Amino acid sequence: MSDKVFIIAEAGANHNRNFEQAKALIDSAREAGADACKFQTYSSETLYSKGTPDFAGYKNINKLIKEIELPREWQKGLKSYCDDVGIEFMSTPFDERAVEELLQLGVKRLKIAGFESTDPRFVRMVASAGLPIVVSSGIGNNLSSASNILSWVRVEQQDPDVTVLHCNNAYPTPDNDINLSNIEVLKKIYPNVKIGLSDHTSGTMAPMLAVAKGAVCIEKHFTLSKRLPGPDHPFALEPDELKEMVSQIRRAETMCTISDDKLTSSEKRFSNAMRSVIVSGNVKGGDLITKDNITTKRPLLDNSIPADRYYGILGKRFSKDLSDDTVLTEGDVS
């Protein structure tokens, strides 16, 4: 990842098993300014047991997954299309074969989803591929999740390149459950690990706030239309919203830049509005400089004595005669 915030536009299953729609999602992500467009590589047979009961409002989860899973034969074409239009192709693997397929395609990094990041067997398997890893913190969203993930990854990689995404795995996530301050906590606990946000809240505010708290990677679901059929479309961003989010993130990271300069370039135009030391009353050369014969006023000129040196020149002497309200310069003090 570069020094700028890495933005992952999460297409997920919003391709609706339509290859042209998948390409349109890639175009939308690129036009919005995202760094990567990410899909998900899974099969119902390897994701859920056949004996899975209905839960969370989903009936026959295996049938649902089968209807939205990414056709494996698309991956090469989608990767090539991403290369052609200039955006990184990513996909989250959910089984061993998916990892192998993505490695063969030459992906730059692998993503581990939040529900899978609670599984040491799976995390270690993905880490064993040796690529940089982006991983959403496990469901439960507690600080021990990151510790577990990093310990499992380090079994397979001695010096891993890991980005841990703070994440609440509810879809959508209520504002009072996102707990963005955990980003700052994670950065303090793991100063050598990149920390980001996988965001499932509504709208575009959370990513911008996350960047202000130090997030260096943002992942967000998007769609061509919230009205399309499928489980993930309603809470995903539409193209204009995705573009707005990217713009807000870029603006936020600009605002959070640390500057070592005393004055920023924009402030320098207004530096004359600061105060200088000013003569109060007519004085003679050799007179002692006291609180009675100097004060502070605007402007600050290139050769004037700035107001922050007011106390430092008390007790010195004027080097020449000066009239009332003269802006004091270095040559006026001996």
C-alpha positions in Angstrom: 0.0 0.0 0.0 1.1 3.6 -0.7 1.3 6.3 1.9 -2.2 7.5 1.0 -5.3 5.9 2.3 -6.0 2.6 0.4 -9.7 2.5 -0.7 -11.3 -0.8 -1.4 -14.6 -0.6 -3.3 -16.3 -3.8 -2.2 -18.4 -5.2 -5.1 -19.0 -8.5 -3.2 -22.0 -10.3 -4.7 -23.5 -7.2 -6.3 -22.6 -8.5 -9.8 -25.8 -10.6 -9.6 -24.0 -13.3 -11.7 -24.0 -11.0 -14.7 -20.5 -10.5 -16.2 -21.3 -7.2 -17.8 -22.7 -5.9 -14.5 -19.5 -7.0 -12.8 -17.5 -5.0 -15.4 -19.8 -2.0 -14.8 -19.0 -2.3 -11.1 -15.3 -2.2 -11.9 -15.8 0.9 -14.1 -17.8 2.6 -11.3 -15.1 1.9 -8.7 -12.3 3.2 -11.0 -14.4 6.4 -11.9 -15.0 7.0 -8.2 -11.2 7.0 -7.6 -11.0 3.8 -5.5 -7.7 2.0 -5.4 -9.1 -1.6 -5.7 -12.4 -3.2 -6.7 -13.0 -6.4 -4.6 -15.2 -9.4 -5.2 -15.7 -12.5 -3.2 -14.8 -16.1 -4.2 -16.8 -18.7 -2.4 -19.0 -21.7 -3.1 -22.0 -22.7 -1.0 -20.6 -26.2 -0.6 -17.5 -25.0 1.2 -19.0 -22.0 3.0 -22.0 -23.5 4.9 -22.8 -27.0 6.1 -25.7 -28.7 4.5 -27.4 -28.9 7.9 -27.4 -25.1 8.5 -30.7 -23.9 9.9 -32.4 -20.7 8.9 -31.0 -17.7 10.8 -30.9 -13.9 10.8 -33.9 -13.8 8.6 -32.3 -15.9 5.9 -34.1 -19.1 4.8 -32.2 -21.9 3.0 -28.9 -20.1 3.2 -27.2 -22.7 0.9 -29.6 -21.9 -1.9 -29.1 -18.1 -1.4 -25.3 -18.5 -1.5 -25.5 -20.7 -4.6 -27.6 -18.0 -6.4 -25.1 -15.2 -5.7 -21.7 -16.8 -5.7 -19.1 -15.5 -8.2 -18.6 -17.9 -11.2 -15.0 -19.0 -10.8 -14.4 -18.9 -14.5 -15.0 -15.1 -14.4 -12.0 -14.3 -12.2 -9.4 -14.3 -15.0 -11.5 -12.0 -17.1 -12.3 -9.6 -14.3 -8.6 -9.5 -13.3 -7.7 -8.6 -16.9 -10.4 -6.0 -17.1 -9.2 -4.4 -13.9 -5.6 -4.3 -15.3 -6.9 -2.8 -18.6 -8.8 0.1 -16.9 -6.2 0.7 -14.2 -7.6 -0.5 -10.9 -6.4 -3.3 -8.6 -8.4 -6.5 -8.7 -9.1 -8.1 -5.4 -11.3 -10.9 -4.2 -11.9 -12.4 -0.7 -11.2 -16.2 -0.8 -13.4 -18.4 1.4 -11.8 -21.8 0.7 -8.4 -23.3 -0.2 -9.2 -23.5 -3.9 -10.1 -19.9 -4.0 -6.7 -19.0 -2.5 -4.9 -21.1 -5.2 -6.9 -19.5 -8.0 -6.2 -16.0 -6.8 -2.5 -16.7 -6.5 -2.4 -18.0 -10.0 -4.1 -14.8 -11.2 -1.3 -12.8 -9.6 -3.3 -10.8 -7.1 -1.2 -8.4 -4.9 -2.9 -9.1 -1.6 -5.5 -11.4 0.0 -8.5 -10.3 2.2 -9.9 -12.3 5.1 -13.5 -11.5 5.9 -14.7 -10.7 9.5 -16.5 -14.0 10.1 -13.6 -16.0 8.8 -11.0 -14.1 10.8 -12.2 -16.0 14.0 -11.0 -19.3 12.5 -7.3 -19.9 13.1 -7.2 -22.8 10.6 -8.5 -20.6 7.8 -6.4 -17.5 8.8 -3.2 -19.6 8.8 -4.1 -21.2 5.5 -4.5 -17.8 3.8 -1.4 -16.4 5.5 0.6 -19.4 4.3 0.3 -18.0 0.7 2.9 -15.4 1.8 1.1 -12.3 0.4 0.2 -9.1 2.2 -3.1 -9.6 4.1 -6.0 -7.3 4.7 -8.2 -8.8 7.5 -11.4 -7.6 9.1 -11.5 -8.0 12.8 -13.7 -10.8 13.9 -17.4 -10.6 14.8 -17.5 -9.3 18.4 -15.3 -6.4 17.4 -13.1 -6.6 20.5 -9.5 -5.7 20.8 -8.5 -9.4 21.5 -9.6 -10.2 17.9 -6.7 -8.3 16.5 -4.3 -10.1 18.9 -5.6 -13.5 17.9 -5.4 -12.7 14.1 -1.9 -11.4 14.3 -0.6 -14.4 16.3 -2.1 -16.8 13.8 -0.6 -14.9 10.9 2.8 -14.8 12.5 2.9 -18.6 12.7 3.0 -18.6 8.9 4.8 -15.3 8.2 7.8 -14.1 10.2 7.4 -10.4 9.3 3.9 -10.2 7.9 2.4 -7.2 6.0 -0.9 -7.1 7.7 -3.7 -4.5 7.6 -6.3 -5.0 10.4 -9.7 -3.5 9.6 -11.7 -2.4 12.5 -15.2 -3.8 11.7 -18.7 -4.4 13.0 -20.1 -7.4 11.1 -23.8 -6.3 11.3 -25.3 -5.4 8.0 -26.0 -2.5 8.2 -24.2 -1.4 11.4 -26.0 1.1 13.6 -24.1 4.3 14.3 -23.9 3.6 18.0 -22.2 0.2 17.4 -19.4 1.3 15.0 -17.0 2.3 17.9 -14.6 4.2 15.7 -12.4 5.2 18.6 -11.2 1.6 18.6 -9.1 2.6 15.6 -7.0 4.9 17.8 -6.7 2.2 20.5 -5.6 -0.4 17.9 -3.0 2.0 16.6 -1.5 2.5 20.0 -1.5 -1.2 20.9 -0.1 -2.2 17.5 2.1 0.7 16.3 3.7 -1.4 13.6 0.5 -2.8 12.1 -1.6 -0.9 9.6 -5.1 -0.2 10.9 -8.2 0.6 8.8 -12.0 0.3 8.7 -14.3 -2.1 7.0 -17.5 -0.1 7.1 -21.1 -1.4 7.1 -22.8 1.7 8.4 -25.2 3.7 6.2 -23.8 6.6 4.2 -20.3 8.0 3.9 -19.5 9.7 7.2 -17.8 6.8 9.0 -14.9 6.3 6.5 -14.1 10.0 6.7 -14.1 10.0 10.5 -12.0 6.8 10.5 -9.3 8.5 8.4 -9.3 11.4 10.9 -8.6 8.8 13.6 -5.7 7.3 11.7 -7.2 4.7 9.4 -5.0 3.9 6.4 -7.3 1.6 4.6 -11.1 1.8 4.0 -13.4 -0.9 2.6 -17.0 -0.1 1.7 -19.7 -2.1 -0.1 -21.1 -0.5 -3.3 -23.6 -1.3 -6.0 -24.9 0.1 -9.2 -28.4 0.5 -7.6 -29.9 -0.1 -4.2 -33.0 -1.3 -6.0 -31.3 -4.3 -7.6 -32.4 -7.8 -6.3 -30.0 -9.4 -3.8 -29.1 -9.3 -0.1 -26.2 -6.7 -0.3 -27.6 -4.0 -2.5 -29.8 -2.1 -0.1 -27.0 -1.1 2.3 -24.4 -0.5 -0.3 -23.3 2.9 -1.7 -24.5 3.8 -5.2 -21.9 5.2 -7.7 -22.4 8.9 -6.8 -22.1 8.1 -3.1 -19.0 6.0 -3.6 -17.4 8.9 -5.5 -18.4 11.3 -2.7 -16.9 9.0 -0.1 -13.6 8.8 -2.0 -13.5 12.6 -2.3 -14.3 13.0 1.4 -11.5 10.5 2.4 -9.0 12.3 0.2 -10.0 15.6 1.8 -9.8 14.1 5.3 -6.3 12.8 4.8 -5.2 16.2 3.4 -6.7 17.9 6.5 -4.9 15.4 8.8 -1.5 16.0 7.3 1.2 16.9 9.9 3.2 19.9 9.0 6.6 20.9 10.6 6.4 24.5 9.3 5.6 27.2 11.8 3.4 28.8 9.2 1.6 26.9 6.5 1.9 28.3 2.9 -1.7 29.6 3.1 -1.0 31.4 6.4 2.1 33.1 5.1 -0.1 35.4 3.0 -1.7 36.7 6.2 1.5 36.9 8.4 1.4 40.7 8.3 -1.7 40.6 10.4 0.3 39.4 13.4 1.7 41.8 15.9 5.1 43.5 16.3 6.7 45.5 19.1 5.7 49.2 18.6 7.2 52.3 20.2 4.8 54.0 22.6 5.6 57.7 22.8 8.6 59.5 21.5 11.9 58.1 22.7 15.6 59.0 22.5 18.6 56.9 21.5 20.0 55.4 24.7 16.7 55.4 26.5 16.0 52.2 28.5 13.3 50.0 26.9 10.5 49.6 29.5 6.8 48.6 29.5 6.0 52.3 29.5 7.6 53.1 26.1 6.8 50.0 24.0 3.6 48.1 23.3 2.4 45.5 20.7 0.3 46.2 17.6 -0.2 44.9 14.1 1.4 44.6 11.5 4.3 42.1 11.5 6.8 43.2 8.8 9.8 41.4 7.4 12.3 43.4 9.5 10.2 44.1 12.6 10.6 42.6 16.0 7.7 40.1 16.5 5.4 40.5 19.6 6.6 37.2 21.1 10.0 38.9 21.8 8.3 41.7 23.8 9.7 40.5 27.2 13.0 39.7 25.7 13.9 43.3 24.8 12.8 44.9 28.1 15.9 46.3 29.8 17.7 46.9 26.5 18.2 50.4 25.0 16.9 52.2 21.9 19.8 52.8 19.5 18.3 56.0 18.0 15.5 58.5 18.4 12.1 57.1 17.4 8.7 58.7 17.2 5.5 57.4 18.6 3.9 54.4 17.0 7.0 53.4 15.1 7.3 49.7 14.2 10.5 48.5 16.0 13.2 46.8 14.0 16.3 45.0 14.9 18.4 48.0 14.2 16.4 50.1 16.6 17.6 48.1 19.7 21.1 48.0 21.1 
